[in-house]
Amino acid sequence: MRKLVTLYCLFILASLDLAAQNKQILYNFTAVPQSMMTNPGADVSYKFYFGVPFLSGISANLGSTGFSAYDLFAANGVNFNTKLRDVVNATTSKDKLVVNEQLEVFNGGFRIGEQDNYTYVSFGMYQEFDAFVFVPKDPLQLALDGNQKYPGKSFNLGDINARAEAISVLHLGFHKNINEKLILGVRGKIYTSGFNVNSINNSGYIYTAPSNTAVYDQKVNSNLQLQSSGLSNYIDNDAKFEGGRKTAQKAFLGPDLGLGLDLGFTYNPKKNIQWTGSILDIGFITHSKDAKTYTYKGVYDYQGVNPDFTDINNSGSTYQEFQDAIPLDTTRIKYRTWRPVKMNASYKYSWNDHRSNAPCDCLGKSNKDYQNGLGAQLFMMTTPKTPMVALTGFYQRRIFTGLNMKATYTIDSFSYSNIGLGFAANIGAFNMYLMGDNLLAYRDLSKAKTLSFQFGINFVFKGKDE
């Protein structure tokens, strides 16, 4: 059973090819067209824009609440197995590893109607890789040390909780300037899944009763399930590898389909007071192509010397009894997964400090934009266990007509000292933005528990009065 659990845990952890999906710098940073991807009701009203294909939106973030790369790979003379045991012993089953990567294939938008009474249409496609793994502490401890050192301990197999997937998303959004105070937005999405691995709602335990002799009373109660689609060519021993080209095609246009919805709003009760909110990825994907479900379900009681349940050469009938009691069952059946729902809400107070009256028109002619903005943002995301929550304070500054800045300070389960900075620059119609998170960690990236960056290039065309 120890080898079985080891393989199961390693399979899930191997799903991580690379932080949560909180894009607190981009959110409501309307100098960047991609801010509409975090709120379809964002206050964006360019005449039209289009992104440079594959360069308009590149983002990645990585986070761990329990350990850093330094804890495992520091060149400090400590054996790797020792460092791995120290990490496992220091974590809990609530600690998590999260990874998200996004690449915009194309993106664009245009305004219909007058500036003060318009409808905005946006469209595009992006590819996304997303993985979320809770640390399976008890199974990892069992895999590393076995159960002989822990008589009387019940190893919780429910600690195994993970998901990973690669999808592409086609989207079409509309937002309407209802009046001078309110903007409402909606975006429809079509998901295509290249691959998915999903192992949640597991339960069971492995228990060994204390013994002063070589005789053990051991019980295994297993209710493990792993659902997958698009992966049989990598999992099954008798399957043929598809090749890099076909694998890349599936990453962008997978065979499994789903639907999703984004909602958002911007409300200005006063000209310099702004409330915003959004709910993203209310949707699902149905996995039917190359879908398989692997289960280990059953109960096994054993009395005797400590056995190796996975050794086919084990003497007696222990191996076969275990296989019969907790068989590996593989079924081909479609299943449905729900997207992790993201929720944002923010408040911003803006002021101008009167520099727009200076002799040079450094800030442009718009009366709508203020030079400074200060506020707070709340982010929440659903997970297989408890929701992820982050609170951000931010300061925005319109430095001059072609340059905007946003600075953030975020508190979440990954860090209490996350300082981020983003810039958006415009030279004529050319628009480029660059954003980075957890800047204090750049002094030693190996010790960082969360990192993210965003970059993009667009061409933005404004009306004559903007």
Stockholm file with secondary structure:
# STOCKHOLM 1.0

chainA/1-466         MRKLVTLYCLFILASLDLAAQNKQILYNFTAVPQSMMTNPGADVSYKFYFGVPFLSGISANLGSTGFSAYDLFAANGVNFNTKLRDVVNATTSKDKLVVNEQLEVFNGGFRIGEQDNYTYVSFGMYQEFDAFVFVPKDPLQLALDGNQKYPGKSFNLGDINARAEAISVLHLGFHKNINEKLILGVRGKIYTSGFNVNSINNSGYIYTAPSNTAVYDQKVNSNLQLQSSGLSNYIDNDAKFEGGRKTAQKAFLGPDLGLGLDLGFTYNPKKNIQWTGSILDIGFITHSKDAKTYTYKGVYDYQGVNPDFTDINNSGSTYQEFQDAIPLDTTRIKYRTWRPVKMNASYKYSWNDHRSNAPCDCLGKSNKDYQNGLGAQLFMMTTPKTPMVALTGFYQRRIFTGLNMKATYTIDSFSYSNIGLGFAANIGAFNMYLMGDNLLAYRDLSKAKTLSFQFGINFVFKGKDE
#=GR chainA/1-466 SS CHHHHHHHHHHHHTTCCCCCSCCTTTTTCTTSGGGGGTCTTCCCCCSEEEECTTTSCEEEEEEESSCCHHHHHCCSSCCHHHHHHHHHHHCCTTCEEEEEEEEEEEEEEEEEEETTEEEEEEEEEEEEEEEEEECCHHHHHHHHHCSTTCTTCEEEGGGCEEEEEEEEEEEEEEEEECSSSEEEEEEEEEEEEEEEEEECSCEEEEEECCCSSSCEEEEEEEEEEEEEESCHHHHCTTCCCCCHHHHHHHHHSCSEEEEEEEEEEEEEEETTEEEEEEEEEEEEEEECTTEEEEEEEEEEEEEESCCCTTCTTCSTTHHHHHHHHSCEEEECCCEEEECCCEEEEEEEEEECTTGGGSSSCTTCSCSSCCSEEEEEEEEEECCSSSCEEEEEEEEEEEEETTEEEEEEEEEESSCSCEEEEEEEEEETTEEEEEEECCGGGGGCGGGCSEEEEEEEEEEEECCTTC
#=GC SS_cons         CHHHHHHHHHHHHTTCCCCCSCCTTTTTCTTSGGGGGTCTTCCCCCSEEEECTTTSCEEEEEEESSCCHHHHHCCSSCCHHHHHHHHHHHCCTTCEEEEEEEEEEEEEEEEEEETTEEEEEEEEEEEEEEEEEECCHHHHHHHHHCSTTCTTCEEEGGGCEEEEEEEEEEEEEEEEECSSSEEEEEEEEEEEEEEEEEECSCEEEEEECCCSSSCEEEEEEEEEEEEEESCHHHHCTTCCCCCHHHHHHHHHSCSEEEEEEEEEEEEEEETTEEEEEEEEEEEEEEECTTEEEEEEEEEEEEEESCCCTTCTTCSTTHHHHHHHHSCEEEECCCEEEECCCEEEEEEEEEECTTGGGSSSCTTCSCSSCCSEEEEEEEEEECCSSSCEEEEEEEEEEEEETTEEEEEEEEEESSCSCEEEEEEEEEETTEEEEEEECCGGGGGCGGGCSEEEEEEEEEEEECCTTC
//
